[in-house]
Amino acid sequence: MTLKEKIMPALVLMIICVVISGLVIGVHALTYTDTTGVMTDQLKEGCNEVFGEGEFEILLDENGDPVTFKDGITAVIVDRENKNCLFEIIADGYEKGGLHVLVGINSEGKTEDISFIEITETKGLGTKVQDEDFLNSFKGLESADRVSDIATITGATYSSRGMKNAVSLALDTYNENKEAIFGE
């Protein structure tokens, strides 16, 4: 067997892989839609779930990027007319980034409700953080200090902590940046 016969199959395979990789990259570039700073249907639905109908908009900086104020916050969404605010947060539960939530804070500076955009926690255990009783325990909080008083769910300790961290982050950010959020 000559050297050419040994190298040729590997060379052909490499060329095929390069061509296919190029095609995949090209298709991705043509079809990718960046939803950063865009009110997707999922976000609108979550906002309406927390506050009902309203004129919600994502806060953007001068470059058109979402204002986040702190790490862990993906976007800050406001309804200026009603002085309501939502924080889109991706928090770690049992899984890294397993909790994608909207935490709503009303015009009185209290937590209104929480809407789930996505949850990838363990079914039957971590997903217990979606239970109405657990979510209701967050309603009406004005300070992150009160979040630690909320009992964790047995069997969903990490997911419960993730939810507590998300609500604490939202409350702290709101209380520290209220004027900037509403442009006052």
C-alpha positions in Angstrom: 0.0 0.0 0.0 1.5 3.3 -1.1 1.6 6.5 1.0 -1.0 8.1 -1.3 -3.4 5.2 -0.7 -3.0 5.6 3.1 -3.5 9.4 3.2 -6.2 9.8 0.6 -9.2 8.4 2.7 -8.3 10.6 5.7 -7.8 13.7 3.4 -11.2 13.1 1.7 -12.9 12.7 5.1 -11.3 15.9 6.4 -12.5 17.9 3.3 -16.0 16.6 3.7 -16.0 17.6 7.4 -14.7 21.1 6.6 -17.4 21.6 3.9 -20.2 20.4 6.1 -19.0 22.6 9.0 -18.9 25.6 6.7 -22.5 24.8 5.6 -23.7 24.5 9.2 -22.1 27.8 10.1 -23.6 29.5 7.1 -27.1 28.2 7.8 -26.8 29.4 11.4 -25.6 32.8 10.3 -28.6 33.1 8.0 -31.3 31.9 10.4 -30.1 33.1 13.8 -32.3 35.7 15.4 -30.9 37.6 18.4 -33.8 38.2 20.9 -31.7 40.2 23.3 -33.7 43.3 24.2 -36.8 42.0 22.4 -40.1 41.4 24.1 -40.7 37.8 23.0 -44.1 36.2 23.2 -42.8 34.2 26.3 -41.8 37.4 28.1 -45.1 39.1 27.2 -47.0 36.1 28.5 -45.0 36.1 31.7 -45.5 39.8 32.2 -49.3 39.5 31.7 -49.3 36.5 34.1 -47.7 38.6 36.9 -49.5 42.0 36.3 -52.2 41.4 33.8 -52.3 43.6 30.7 -49.9 46.5 30.5 -47.4 48.3 28.3 -44.2 46.4 29.1 -40.8 47.4 27.7 -37.3 46.2 28.3 -35.0 48.8 29.6 -32.2 49.4 27.2 -28.9 51.4 27.5 -27.6 53.9 24.9 -26.2 51.0 22.9 -29.5 49.2 22.7 -28.4 46.5 25.1 -30.7 45.4 28.0 -29.9 47.2 31.3 -29.2 44.5 34.0 -27.7 46.4 37.0 -26.3 43.2 38.4 -25.0 39.8 37.3 -27.8 37.2 37.2 -30.4 39.6 35.8 -31.0 39.1 32.1 -33.4 42.1 31.6 -35.4 44.7 33.5 -38.9 45.1 32.2 -41.1 48.1 33.1 -44.6 49.2 32.8 -44.1 52.9 33.4 -47.7 53.9 33.4 -48.5 51.6 36.4 -45.0 51.8 37.9 -44.6 48.0 37.8 -41.3 46.3 37.2 -40.2 42.8 36.4 -36.7 41.2 36.6 -35.9 38.4 34.2 -33.5 36.2 36.1 -31.7 33.0 35.4 -30.8 31.4 38.7 -29.1 28.2 39.7 -31.1 25.6 41.4 -30.0 22.0 41.4 -29.0 22.5 37.8 -26.9 25.5 36.7 -29.3 28.0 35.2 -32.2 25.7 35.9 -34.6 28.5 36.9 -35.6 31.1 34.4 -38.1 33.4 36.0 -39.7 36.8 36.0 -40.0 38.4 39.4 -42.6 41.1 39.5 -42.4 44.1 41.9 -45.4 46.4 42.0 -45.7 50.1 42.4 -45.5 49.8 46.2 -42.1 48.1 45.9 -43.5 44.7 47.0 -43.1 41.4 45.2 -46.3 40.8 43.2 -45.8 37.4 41.7 -43.3 35.1 39.9 -43.7 33.7 36.4 -41.6 30.8 35.0 -40.2 31.3 31.6 -38.4 27.9 31.8 -37.5 25.4 34.5 -35.1 22.5 33.9 -35.0 21.3 37.5 -35.6 17.6 38.4 -39.2 16.8 37.7 -41.2 16.0 40.8 -38.6 17.4 43.1 -37.1 20.7 41.9 -40.2 21.6 40.0 -42.0 21.8 43.3 -40.9 25.4 43.5 -43.7 26.1 41.0 -46.3 25.1 43.6 -48.7 27.9 44.4 -48.2 27.7 48.2 -44.5 28.2 47.8 -44.8 31.0 45.3 -47.4 32.8 47.5 -44.9 32.9 50.3 -42.9 35.4 48.3 -45.8 37.8 47.7 -45.8 41.2 49.4 -42.1 41.2 50.4 -40.3 44.6 50.3 -36.9 43.6 51.4 -34.5 40.7 50.6 -34.0 40.3 54.4 -37.4 38.7 54.6 -36.7 36.1 52.0 -34.6 34.0 54.3 -37.6 33.5 56.5 -39.3 31.4 53.8 -39.1 27.7 54.4 -37.3 25.6 51.8 -39.2 22.7 50.2 -38.1 19.3 51.4 -36.5 17.4 48.5 -36.1 20.6 46.5 -33.5 22.4 48.7 -31.3 23.7 45.9 -34.2 24.7 43.8 -35.8 26.5 46.8 -32.5 28.3 47.4 -32.3 29.3 43.8 -35.8 30.8 44.0 -34.9 32.7 47.2 -31.7 34.0 45.5 -33.7 35.1 42.5 -36.3 37.0 44.6 -33.5 38.5 46.8 -31.6 39.7 43.7 -34.8 41.3 42.3 -35.7 43.1 45.5 -32.1 44.3 46.2 -31.8 45.6 42.6 -35.1 47.3 42.7 -34.5 49.0 46.0 -31.0 50.2 44.9 -32.1 51.4 41.5 -35.7 52.4 41.6 -35.1 55.9 40.4 -33.0 54.7 37.4 -35.5 52.0 36.5 -38.4 54.5 36.2 -36.3 57.5 35.1 -37.0 59.6 38.1 
